[in-house]
Amino acid sequence: MQTEPQPSEQPSEQAPEGASEATPEGTPDATAERASLVGDEYEVEVGPVAHGGHCIARTDEGRVLFVRHALPGEKIIARVTDGDEGSRYLRADAVKVLDASKERVDAPCPYAGPGMCGGCDWQHAKPGAQRRLKGDVITEQLQRLAGLTPEEAGWDGTVMPAPGDKLPAGEVPQWRTRVQYAVDADGRAGLRKHRSHEVQPVDHCMIASEGVSELGVEKREWPQMASVEAIAASGSGDRQVILAPLKGGRLPLVELDKPVSVLRVEEHDGGVHRVHGRAFVRERADDRTWRIGMGGFWQVHPKAPEVLVEAVMQGLMPRKGETALDLYCGVGLFAGAIAQRVGETGAVLGIESGRRAAEDAQYNLQDLPRVRIEHGKVDTVLPRTQITETDLIVLDPPRAGAGKQVVKHLAGLGARRIAYVACDPAALARDLAYFRESGYKPRTLRAFDLFPMTHHVECVAILEPVKKDDA
């Protein structure tokens, strides 16, 4: 189960991917007095795209800038948003474009731009250019972190749009079936600014699905609330809001434009509990209905489940009677798809760390006795099963990836094929390097633009054992 990218980023102290390779050597004395450079402006030429929704530029003095709202090849005025004289790199916004790229468009969303909503990274780029930028990031991460060329990864370099998302420049697909709105001190719903707790109130989020928009969350006031998450299932008419009160806050009377279930995030344990209505929403994928309870994970793009199931099944090519593992299985999407293809003589084990998601997976797949769902962390539960071999593996880990120890364990099970689903190309590349060390190589890699206007991209890598002739 992956951690879903949110429409606006939370503050982070983590360096952009690739920062260490792009910055001058040497670390200044941490105790030295450092003058802030926030607000300083530089005229720069923009270099290549970097992982994280920005591009790399250098000042005349050699300082590295990670610049948002820019495109490769442009000449811009960049204003520093984070960093001081001792910083290894600076963050900046393009506040003026002196020489624009032919791929630039006016951002369709009035809240996209320097100092405003941090949710969309590429509103200022044509849709095709966005996909090419994401492809460049995948290529760079594969090479730098896994030592793989696109050819060695089995990838043709293409990032495919989701069905129905190939729109003209200036149009925005309404794809986000879940939006988590932050609430400002006046009770207005909005989205967080980039790397900030500050809220940008919005009248309408352009990437929100029609089902989310029709609830009218942005038109209401939300006193004493920290956030309001709106969920609109694409496989049914189910609508849900999840309210997170401020400390000591009381829930408001929820009156929206459409019937909706209400859930609450509990202050003392962070758990989600039903207030009224259904505690779950229903989705459809792979000719089955799926229950997702208490705001649990489900792919946020309405076409994503079908796109990913198709890519995984085409890559694995399950056969009757085979055994399979579905790791980080969420509510059982891939476990169910495999189980229907391996037939009654096959067997599938799913492992999921979220208790409610594991319960939903058991409910969703109760008609398939050849599927067993275990609750717990993969690195704990998998060794405990004492499974020593399997035919197929699919893993859809959190954005941090599976990690070296899990990869090593999986490689020792002798699967004829492994499907790795990833929403972070850096984590994917790191784990592909671990797989290579353990005797597996990519057979194919496919990339899908399931998060339009943002820097996120979904990949499906199919791995197979390295033959002795290839070693």
Secondary structure as GFF3:
##gff-version 3
##sequence-region A 1 471
A	DSSP	alpha_helix	19	22	.	.	.	ID=ss1
A	DSSP	beta_strand	41	50	.	.	.	ID=ss2
A	DSSP	beta_strand	54	58	.	.	.	ID=ss3
A	DSSP	beta_strand	64	68	.	.	.	ID=ss4
A	DSSP	beta_strand	75	82	.	.	.	ID=ss5
A	DSSP	beta_strand	90	99	.	.	.	ID=ss6
A	DSSP	alpha_helix	127	141	.	.	.	ID=ss7
A	DSSP	pi_helix	142	146	.	.	.	ID=ss8
A	DSSP	beta_strand	159	161	.	.	.	ID=ss9
A	DSSP	beta_strand	178	183	.	.	.	ID=ss10
A	DSSP	beta_strand	189	192	.	.	.	ID=ss11
A	DSSP	beta_strand	199	201	.	.	.	ID=ss12
A	DSSP	alpha_helix	210	213	.	.	.	ID=ss13
A	DSSP	three_ten_helix	217	219	.	.	.	ID=ss14
A	DSSP	beta_strand	225	232	.	.	.	ID=ss15
A	DSSP	beta_strand	239	245	.	.	.	ID=ss16
A	DSSP	beta_strand	261	265	.	.	.	ID=ss17
A	DSSP	beta_strand	272	276	.	.	.	ID=ss18
A	DSSP	beta_strand	280	285	.	.	.	ID=ss19
A	DSSP	beta_strand	288	293	.	.	.	ID=ss20
A	DSSP	alpha_helix	304	316	.	.	.	ID=ss21
A	DSSP	beta_strand	323	327	.	.	.	ID=ss22
A	DSSP	alpha_helix	333	342	.	.	.	ID=ss23
A	DSSP	beta_strand	347	352	.	.	.	ID=ss24
A	DSSP	alpha_helix	355	364	.	.	.	ID=ss25
A	DSSP	beta_strand	371	375	.	.	.	ID=ss26
A	DSSP	alpha_helix	378	385	.	.	.	ID=ss27
A	DSSP	beta_strand	392	395	.	.	.	ID=ss28
A	DSSP	alpha_helix	404	411	.	.	.	ID=ss29
A	DSSP	beta_strand	417	422	.	.	.	ID=ss30
A	DSSP	alpha_helix	425	437	.	.	.	ID=ss31
A	DSSP	beta_strand	440	449	.	.	.	ID=ss32
A	DSSP	beta_strand	458	465	.	.	.	ID=ss33
###
